[in-house]
């Protein structure tokens, strides 16, 4: 399980159901993949085995997840929808001077 916390919202990847989930409050669990109609898109791409990563990009109010092989999926909190697939794989992320940097182990 991978988690990312945004204010009062907790995001995680449910490996068993192949879904990105969130809890906007203590009484509710939402399957973002199903609610936004992205179930088919998630099943098109091969999933990573094991090392899932997520980070919150505060600048764009987006949750970026590396649950897919060779692609990252981006969820925009303001629009409440997945906005894009990014062809930049990452292993970690850091925020420096309010800029998000993606790190890949292969970068050396």
Buried (B, 14 or more C-beta within 10 A) or exposed (E): EBEBEBEEBBBBBBBEEEBBBBBBEEEEEBBBBBBBEBBEBBEEBEBBEEEBBBBBBEEBEBBBBBBBEEBBBBBBBEEEBBBEBBEEBBEEBEEEEEEBEBEEEEEE
